[in-house]
Amino acid sequence: MLRELTFIVDAHGYRWAKNMKLLLQKTCITVSKSADKKLTEREQSNLQKRYRAILTRGEKE
């Protein structure tokens, strides 16, 4: 998914794709640093909200 987002950013310059890529990378880092290797309920909720917001902005873009 990251490769495809990178292509979209490089080829078209879409901001939503750049934001989605950053969100996925930050989430991966958060999970890898956690002791039980998963997101808390609050982190999951925040991830879902941010994910949906990026997609909504992407539709407009």
C-alpha positions, 0 to 999 in steps of 0.5 A, spaced: 500 500 500 505 504 501 508 503 494 502 505 491 501 511 495 508 513 494 506 512 486 500 517 487 504 522 490 509 522 485 505 522 479 499 526 481 501 530 487 495 528 491 495 531 498 490 525 501 495 520 499 501 523 502 497 524 509 495 517 508 502 514 507 504 518 513 498 516 517 500 508 516 507 509 517 506 513 524 501 507 526 506 502 524 511 505 529 506 506 534 504 499 534 511 496 534 513 500 540 507 498 544 508 492 549 503 488 546 504 490 539 497 493 538 493 499 538 489 501 544 482 502 543 483 510 544 488 509 538 484 505 534 478 510 534 483 516 533 486 512 527 479 511 524 477 518 525 483 520 521 483 515 516 476 517 514 477 524 514 483 523 509 478 519 505 473 525 505 478 530 503 481 525 498 474 525 495 474 533 494 481 533 491 
